[in-house]
């Protein structure tokens, strides 16, 4: 009986990533805190349930200063763009005009 080589055995063992969980227990929190934090980072928030039935939510806090700077930059670009459009004489369509545009896009006209 011939056994497989070590190289072939390594190729056969493919590790799959664990699916992210939304709910953890207090025991999970103590034993695998890194997994809990990673799930909170990727999913936004996770729930921790105690044996007494209490539920706690852990959520990742984002760096709000960096987010505000980015949001302000986007808003400023939009303001400049609208100002340029107004300078060249662009007028936004009325509600009836938007309806005509929507119908044309959907192929109704």
Secondary structure, DSSP 8 states (H G I E B T S, - for coil): -----HHHHHHH---------SEEEHHHHHH-HHHHHHHHHHHSEEEEE-TTS-EEEEE----HHHHHHHHHHHHHHHHHHHHHHHHTT-----HHHHHHHHHHHHT--
